Amino acid sequence: MERVRDLSLLPKAHLHLHFTGSMRPGTLLELADKYGVHLPDALTSGEPPKLRATDERGWFRFQRLYDIARSCLREPEDIRRLVRETAEEDVRDGSGWLEIQVDPTSYAPMLGGLIPALETILDSVDEAVRETGLGMRVVVAANRMKHPLDARTLARLAVRYSDRGVVGFGLSNDERRGMARDFDRAFAIARDGGLLAAPHGGELAGPSSVRDCLDDLDASRIGHGVRAAEDPRLLRKLAERGVTCEVCPASNVALGVYEKPEDVPLRTLWDAGVPMALGRTTRCSSGRGWRPSTRSPGAITASPTRSWPSWPASRSGPRRLPGMCATPCWAASTSG
């Protein structure tokens, strides 16, 4: 019989958390009141909204809720508060490392431009690291719904700030829009600049979107990737290349990809030898930390054949973090 371990005591890295989505529900309410933003019931009830983002209407509703929450972040102090509280939440949940994903163009209009927005975010991360002791870095993400040239601009900016805490380059929003290959040049710029390639794929869209991330973007990690479980050949490819899937069970259920947590095929990926990182993706619509996302069947049992990774000796950057996920392990756990 496998022994269940206390999750709070296990070494953990949180690799999949979106910027606005990391906001505490209480903070969202306070900022909305401060700026006179009307929040729909789906963001104030304390319960995850009932969505089915697998269809166009459901995704539009989800994106609208996210945009409303983001509109409450208007001043540098709001950014600092969000980042500080996010770090505090992760420390409380026993995490030692957090990579938060952000598209700075979404905050540029309120913060004086693209560069000031990214610098405000990075300065806030530095402050949070000093105050909480959490290792924390940033993944800059392009938007599939925008022109690929915009993604190239973001990739160059991300590389420029790689010595300030940017460690990866992602691609988020509706996986069914925009071909992965349209963004291949942006990812080449990011990889050439030493950044990790971590696009989203394989949640709303099927195994083909995961394959596109591998073949067209040379991904080192896949945001979600859970739908790869539907293709045994793709599972073998992920395992052979050591590409980590950032699986977010709570997101999968909330967006209607699976009906209930036990339907999320964690065990299928595990048995295929696919490296995994469990993540939260968003807090502001559910009021819970990311640790409950790891409580799906099979996710918290210790395996005697797979050892826990050692924590990186330095917090100067996560260049050694991918090694934490070189073999399947639940300890390394985390667009859009």
N, C-alpha and C positions, 0 to 999 in steps of 0.2 A: 504493500500500500504506500502510495506517494505521500510525502509529508508536506503539509501546507505551511508556508512561511509567512511571517509578519511582513507585509509589503513595506511598511514604514521603515523597517530596518535594513532593507536590501539596497545595494548601490543602484542608483537610477540616473539616467540622463533623459531629459524631456526634449525630444527633437521635433515635435510637430505641434506648434501652437501659433495661431494667427494673432496679429497685434490687437485689433479692436476686439476680437473674440476673447482675449484674455481678461477683459475688464470684469471686475466684480459686479454682480447685479446691483448691489447697494450704491456703488460708485456711479453706475449708469443712471440710476434714479436721481442722485444728487446733481449730476451734471446736466441732466435733462431739465431739472427744475431751475438750475442756475441760468440756462440759456433759453428757457421757454420752449423746449422741444416736446411736443406731444408724443408720448410713447404708446404704441398699440398694446392691447392686453397681452399679446404673445411675448412681450418683453417685460411685463410687470407682474405676471401671475406667479412667478417662481417655479413654474413647470416648463419643461421643454416644449416649444411649439409643435403642434402636430402638422408635419409637412410630408409631402411626397415629392422630393426634388428630382426624382427620376423622370418626371414629366416637366415640360416647359413651364407650365403654370406654377408648379410647386417650387421650381428653382427660382423663378422670378420673385415669388413671395419671400423665400429665404434671403435672396440678395437684397430685397427691399428692407427687411428687418436689419440686416447687417449695415446697410447704408445709413439707416436712421440712427443706429448706435454710434457709428463712426462720426456722424454730424455733431455729436456731443463733445468731441475732442477738438477744441478750437484754439487753445493757448498752450504755450510751452509747459506751464505748470500742470495742465491736464495730462500731457504726455509723461511728465516726470512721475505724476501720481500713479498712472496706469502701470508704468514699468516697475516702480517700487513695489506696488501691491502685488503685481504678478510674481515678482521675485519672492516676496514674503509667502505667497501661497505655495510656491514650489518648495521652499525651504520647509514649510510646515508639513508638506507631503513627503519629505525625505529625499528630495531630489538634490543632486550635487551639481547638475549642469542643465542649462536651458538654452535652446536655440529658438528665438522668436522670429516669425516670418512677417515681413511687412513690404507693402508696395508704397514707397514714400510719395509717389505722385498723388495718392489719395489724400494726403495731408498737406501737400504743398500750398494749395490756395489759402489755407488758414495760417500757415507758418512762414510765409514770406518767400516761397519758392522751393524748388526741388532740393537744392543743396542745403538750405537752412533746415528743411524738414528732416533730412537724413542726419544732419549733425545734431539736431535737437534729440532725436531718437538715440543716437550713439552716446551723446553726453549723459542722457538719462540712464542708459544701460551701465555706463561707468559708475555713476553715482549709486545705482542699486547694488552693483557688485561690491563696492566699498562698504555699503551700509549693512548688507545681509550676508556677505561671504559666499554667495552663490556664484558659480561660474556661469557666465551668461554672454552669448554672442547673437549676432543678427544674420538672418538669411534674407537678402533682398529678392523680392519676387516680382516678376513681370505678370501682366494680365493678358490672358488669352483673348479677351474681348477687344484688345487694342492692337494697333498696327505693330508688326514685327520690328519696325524701325524704333519704336518707343522702347521695345525690349532691349535693343542694342544700346540705346542711350543709358538705360538702367544698368546693363551689364558693365559698361565702361565705368559708370559711377561706382558700382559695387567694387570693382577691382581697385579703383582709386582709393577707396576707404578700407581696403583689406587690412591695413595696419592700424585701423581704428576700431576693429571689432566685427567687420563683415567677414563671414566665413563661407557663405554659400550663395548660390543663385537658384531661384525657383521659378515656377510657372503655375499660376493658380487660376481660379474661376472655372466656369463650366467646361468640363473636359470635352463636351460634345461640340464645342465651338473652337475654331482655329486648329489647323493641323500642326502637330508637333514639329514637323519638318520646316514649317515657316519660321520657327524660332531657333533653327540650328546654328545660325551665325551668332546670335546672342549668347548661346551656351558655349560656343567655341571661344568667344571673347572671355567669358567667365572662367572657363577651364584653363585657358592660356595664362590667365592672371592668377592661377593657383586656387580658385574657388571650387567648392564642392558643387556638383550638379544635382539638384534635388527637385525635379518637377513633379507636379501632381499628375496622377493617372490611376485608372483602375478603381474608381469608386462609382461615379455616375455612369461612366462608360465601361465597357467590358475589357476582356484581356487584350484586345487589339491596342487599347490606349497605353497599356503597360509596355507592350512590345514596341510601340512607337517611341516611348520615352527611352527605351534601351537602344534601339537601332538609330534613331534620328538625333537624340540629344546626349547619348553616351552617359546616361544617368548613373550616379553612384548610389543614390537613394531614390526611392519612389514615394511621394506623398500619397498615402493610402495603399494602392496596389493590391488590395484584398481580392479584387475580381480575378486576379491571376489564378486563383484557386480553381477556376473553371477550365483551365487549360494545362494538363499535365506536362506538356512539352515546354510551356513557358515557365512553369515551376522549376523544371530542371535547369533551364537557362539562368533563372535568377539565382538558384543555388550554386551553380557552377561559377558564375561571375561574382558571387558574394555581394549581390546588390540587396540592400536592406529595404524592406517595405515598412513604412511608418503607418501601422494599422491603428485606426481610431474607431473602436467598436461603438462607442456612444454616438459618434457622428453617423456611422453607417445605419444605425437604427433610427436616429432622429430624422434623417433625410429619406427614410423609406427604402433604403437599399436592401435591408433585411428587416423582417418583421420583429424579431426579438433578439436579445444579445446572444443567446445560445445558437442562433443561426449563423452568426459571423464565423467563417471557416478558419479560425485560428489554428485548430489542430491540423487541418489539411496543409497549411503552409509550414507548420512545425514539422510534420512528418516528412515533408518534401525537402527539409533542410534549408528552407529559405530564412535568411536572417530577418529578424523582426524587431521593431521598436513600437511599443504601445503608446498611443498619444491621446490627448484630449481634443485638440483642434480649436475648441471654443468653450468659454466658461459663461459668457454673459447671458446666454439664454437658458441656462440650467441651474446656475447657482452652486455648482459642485466643482471640486477640484478634478484633476485628471486621474487621480488614483482609482476612483470607482470604475474607470474605463478598463482596468485590468482584471475585473472580476468576472469575466465571462468564463464558462466552463473550460478547464484545462489551462487557463492563463496564469494561474498562480501556484501551480504545483512545481516542486523542485525536482529536477531530473538528475539522477546520480551519474549520468553519462556526459553531462555538459556542465562545465565549471563556470562560476561567476567571474566576470572580468575584473581586472584590477583597475582602480581609478587612475586617470592620468596624473602624472607627477606634477604637471604644471598647468596653471589656468591661463597661460598666455595665449592659448588657441587650441582648437579641437583637432589639430592635425592627427592626433593619436586616437581620437574618438571613434573613427570608423572601425578601428581594431576591436572596440568593445562589441561591435556587431558582426565581427568576422565569422562567428558561429552563432546559431540561433540561441538567444537568451532573452529572458523577460526583464533582466536588470536594465538593459539599455532600452529605455522607453520614452516615447513622446506623446498653414500654408498656408487654411487657406486659407 
